[in-house]
Amino acid sequence: MLQIRTTVFLVLFAMAFSLNAQNFKFGKVSEEELKETLNPNDSSAAATVLYRSKNVRFIYNQGAGFSILTDVFERIKIYDKSGFDYATISQSLYKSDNDIESISGLKAYTYNLKNGKVEKSKMDKSAVFTTELSKYRNQEKFTLPNIKEGCVIEYQYKVTSPFYYSIDEIALQYDIPIKKQEISIATPEYFNFKANMKGYLSVSPKRSSKSGNINFTNKNRSDGNGALVTSTTYSNQNIDYTVHTAEYDMVNVPALKEEPFVNDINNYRSSVKYELQYIKFPQQLQENYTTTWEAVIKKIYKSDGFGLQLKSTRYFKDDLDVLIGKTSSPAELMSAIYFHVQNQMNWNSIYGYYADKGVKTAYKERTGNIADINLILTAMLQEAGLEASPVLVSTRSHGVPMFPTREGFNYVIASVDLDGQQVLLDATNKYARPNLLPTRVLNWFGKKVRKDGSSVSINLLPSQLSEESVQMNVDLYQDGSLNGKLRHTNRYYNAYLFRNKYANSDEEDYLEKLENRNNGMEISNYQIKNKEGVGKPVQESYEFVLDKQADVIGDKIYFSPLFHLLQTENPFKLDERKYPIDFTFPRRDKYMINISIPDAYKVISKPEDMSIAMADGIGSFQYKMLGEGQNLQLVVDLKLNHAVIGAEHYSYLKEFFKNLVEKQTEKVVLSKISSNGTTESTGKGR
C-alpha cells in the first residue's frame, strides 16, 4: 500500500513539475506541444488552452487620473477541425460619450510542425476587424492564419480602459480544458472592490500587498520682484499607496460541458466579478457605489434616464384620453393601453433599463430601445390611474443577478396590480400579450420598483402549461409507407415561438423545411389558422405521404406507433449535473394517433401501457394503446409542470426521459394472415 501511495505521489508531482517547468514565454512553442494529439484529461476536447495569463492593474497618468490596463496572453492547442473556431478571437470594448476602451500591442502567431521543424505564421493586420455592436460597445475580432489540425496558436494584447470603476467579469473556465492559467488583479487602496465568485469550481486566490507610487510634477509661476519678467519652477511630489493583489493560479481546469435546457451556460461558468463598493481618496469624502439592492435600485430610480421618464406624460395625453373613453373597466383599460403601445412602437433591438432617445422623442418617432418603450407603457398605465410599476430584469442571455449591482440588470418591463393579481407586460414584441412576456425575459426574478424607490422581488417564470398537441390519422401500407392527415396545434408560449419564427416566412419555403425535417415527407392541402392572431392557438393541418416508416421483414411488419414523431434520444447524457434544468416554460405534449393497418395483417405484439410520474409533481408521462382488429389508437401525454427544475432532481429526470425514450421506440409487430385465418410463420415447426 505504501508503495502504491508513493507511486501516485510521484506521478502527481511529476505532472505538477512538468506544468511549472513548461516555458510559457511568448513565441517559445515546443515540439512536444505540437506533437500532442489529445488532452490526457479530456480526450473529447477539440482544443485545449495550454497556457493563459490575464493581469489586471491600475495605472495613473497625470491630468487623466487612473485607468485600467489588462494584459492578455493565451496559447491554444487545436487537435482537429472541430476546434478551428477557437482560432477566431473577439474582445468586447466598452464606450461611453468620448471615452472608449482600446487594444494595443496585438501579436498573434500560428505554429505548425512541418518536416520535423516548427513553422511560424504571423497574423497580418488585415485579419483584424472592428465592429460597432451598439452605441455602448465595439468588438475587435481577429482570426489567426494557416490553421491546421495539430497546430498551436498564441496571441497577446493589452486593453486600456478609462472606466477605472469597472473591472470586467473574468472567466476562470472555458468550453475547452485549460492546462494552466495565471490570473492576477491588482487594485490601489483607494478603490474598494468586492470579489464575487460564480460557478462550481473550488477557487481560493492568493492575496498579497505591495507599495505603489504616484509622482506628480507641479508647475509654479512667480513675478520677478516687480518686474515684468516671470519665472517658472517645477517641483515633484511623491505619494505612496498600497496595492492589493489577488492571484488565481489554476491547473487542469475542466471544460464547462454544454447540456440541453440551460437558460445561459455562462450563468454557471466559474468566474470572478469585482464589484466596486466605494472610492476613498486621501482628504476626500468616501464615494459609495454598490452596497445593497435597495441602494442600487434607488439610484436607478432617481436617474434622469429612468424615474424622470415616468414623470413625463403630456406627449401621450390625447391618445390616452381616447383609450379611456373607449373602455369601461380597469382590465379593458390596461389591455387597450398595452396594445396601443405595442402597435405604436417599434423596438430598435437595443436593450437597457435607461431610456435611449427619451420617451417623448421615442413616442414621436415610434421607435426606441427597451426602456423607451416599456417606460412609455408604465407611464401611460400610471397616468390612467392603474397601479403600475416598472420591473427591472436581467435577460436570460445576461445572466442571473446574484449580487447587488446596477450591471446586474439590462432590461425593464411593466407590471399592473389588478383585482389582487399581478399582470406582467412587455410591449417590445409584436406577438407578446399581457402575462405572456418575450422568452428572453423569463429569467428567475425581477425587481418591481415602487414610486418611493423601494423594491420587491417578483417571479418572472410562467406557471401555465404551454401545449403542443398532434392529432394524426394514418393508413399504414404493406411496403412500410404512410398516407395520413395531421392537425398540429400550438398554444400559449408554443404559439408565441411559432409566430416569432414563422409568421413572416414564405409558405413554400416553410413547407420545404417541414418536409425535410420529417424525413422527406410529401405535404399537400396545407392550411393554417391564427398565424398572426395573438392570444389564439396556432393550428396547422395537412395531408402527407411518408415512406419507410416501418420495417418489413418476411411476413412481419415492425413499426413505432409514433412514426416520425418519436423521440429517439435522451437529451440528458451527463452522469451528474450541477446546474438547474431550464425548460423556459412549463409544457404539455399530447399525441393522439389513429392507425389503420393493412387488411392482410394482424397485430401479434404491441407496447404495454405506461404511466409514470416524478416526485413533487415535477412531471408525468402516459402512454396508452387502444383498439383492436385493423384499427389502433395511441395516446401519449407528457407534462413538465415547472419551468425550472433543480439540479438535485437531475438523476430522476434523466431516468424519466430514459423510460420515455425506451417506451416510444418500442415496436408494434404485425404478422401476415394466412388463407385459413391464422398468422403465417416462416419458421420451422417441431
MOLIN-V290632 format. One record per run of one state. SS is the DSSP state (H for helix, E for strand, C for the rest). FROM is the first residue (numbers start at 1). LEN is the number of residues. If there is no record, write none. Layout:
<<SS;FROM;LEN> <SS;FROM;LEN>>
//
This chain:
<<C;1;1> <H;2;20> <C;22;9> <H;31;5> <C;36;3> <E;39;1> <C;40;2> <E;42;1> <C;43;4> <E;47;15> <C;62;3> <E;65;14> <C;79;2> <H;81;7> <E;88;9> <C;97;2> <E;99;2> <C;101;1> <E;102;13> <C;115;2> <E;117;6> <C;123;2> <H;125;3> <E;128;5> <C;133;4> <E;137;7> <C;144;8> <E;152;10> <C;162;8> <E;170;2> <C;172;5> <E;177;12> <C;189;2> <E;191;8> <C;199;7> <E;206;19> <C;225;2> <E;227;27> <C;254;11> <H;265;4> <C;269;2> <E;271;9> <C;280;7> <E;287;2> <C;289;4> <H;293;10> <C;303;4> <H;307;5> <C;312;2> <H;314;12> <C;326;4> <H;330;15> <C;345;1> <E;346;2> <C;348;11> <H;359;7> <C;366;1> <E;367;2> <C;369;1> <H;370;14> <C;384;3> <E;387;7> <C;394;12> <H;406;3> <C;409;2> <E;411;8> <C;419;2> <E;421;5> <C;426;7> <E;433;1> <C;434;2> <E;436;1> <C;437;2> <H;439;3> <C;442;3> <E;445;5> <C;450;5> <E;455;5> <C;460;6> <E;466;11> <C;477;5> <E;482;9> <C;491;2> <H;493;10> <C;503;4> <H;507;11> <C;518;4> <E;522;8> <C;530;8> <E;538;9> <C;547;4> <E;551;3> <C;554;2> <E;556;4> <C;560;3> <H;563;3> <C;566;15> <E;581;2> <C;583;4> <E;587;10> <C;597;4> <E;601;5> <C;606;4> <E;610;4> <C;614;1> <H;615;3> <C;618;1> <E;619;10> <C;629;2> <E;631;10> <C;641;3> <E;644;2> <C;646;1> <H;647;18> <C;665;3> <E;668;6> <C;674;5> <E;679;1> <C;680;7>>
//
